[in-house]
Amino acid sequence: MKSMVKEKRLRILHDEAIPEGEIGLNPKLKNELDIKTKAEVVVAKKRFVFKVKTKTTLPEDKIFGNPEDLLKKGIQNNSIATVRAPLN
């Protein structure tokens, strides 16, 4: 039996404190989704892979990314995104 891919649909918010190419997650969310060092974020059928930084101060129901980086990829502030460990 194939195990289900653990993923969640969450809001992705712009945060200046996050470096380009990375997303910020709460450690509990990272563990819950079995994410190691990279996470795949899907917004409007476009897939992006980011390095993961964890901070306990971040809320568990949101993910955070660098505003410039996200806007270059066409991801608006407060967009709904699916986040999971990369499939490959």
C-alpha positions in Angstrom: 0.0 0.0 0.0 1.3 3.4 -1.0 1.5 5.9 1.8 -0.5 9.1 1.4 1.5 12.3 0.7 1.2 14.5 3.6 0.3 18.0 2.5 -1.6 21.0 3.7 -3.3 24.0 2.2 -2.2 27.1 4.0 -1.8 30.8 3.5 1.7 31.9 2.3 2.6 35.3 3.6 5.4 37.8 2.6 8.0 38.2 5.3 11.1 40.4 4.9 13.0 38.3 7.5 13.0 35.2 5.2 16.0 35.0 2.8 15.4 34.5 -0.9 14.9 30.8 -1.9 13.7 29.8 1.6 10.4 29.5 3.4 9.7 29.8 7.1 7.7 27.1 8.8 6.8 26.3 12.4 8.8 23.2 13.5 5.6 21.3 14.4 4.2 21.8 10.9 7.6 20.7 9.4 7.5 17.5 11.4 3.8 16.9 10.7 4.4 17.0 7.0 7.6 14.9 7.2 9.6 17.8 5.6 13.4 17.5 6.0 15.4 20.3 4.4 13.3 21.3 1.4 9.6 21.9 0.9 7.5 22.0 -2.3 5.0 24.8 -2.5 2.2 24.7 -5.1 0.3 27.9 -6.0 -2.1 28.1 -8.9 -0.7 24.8 -10.4 2.9 26.1 -10.3 5.4 24.1 -8.2 8.4 25.6 -6.5 10.9 24.0 -4.1 12.3 26.1 -1.3 14.9 25.4 1.5 13.2 25.3 4.9 14.0 27.4 7.9 12.0 26.7 11.1 11.1 29.2 13.8 9.0 28.3 16.9 7.6 31.9 16.8 5.9 31.3 13.4 2.2 30.3 13.5 1.5 26.6 12.7 -1.2 27.5 10.1 0.9 29.7 7.8 4.1 29.6 5.7 6.3 32.6 5.1 8.5 33.6 2.2 10.7 36.5 0.9 8.4 39.1 -0.7 10.6 39.8 -3.7 11.2 36.1 -4.3 7.6 35.2 -4.1 6.4 38.1 -6.3 9.0 37.1 -8.9 7.3 33.6 -8.9 3.9 35.2 -9.1 2.9 34.4 -5.6 0.9 37.2 -4.0 0.8 37.9 -0.2 -1.8 35.8 1.6 -2.2 33.3 -1.4 -3.5 29.8 -0.7 -0.6 27.4 -1.2 -0.2 23.6 -0.8 2.9 22.7 1.0 4.5 19.2 1.3 7.9 17.5 1.2 9.2 17.3 -2.4 7.8 14.3 -4.3 11.2 13.2 -5.8 
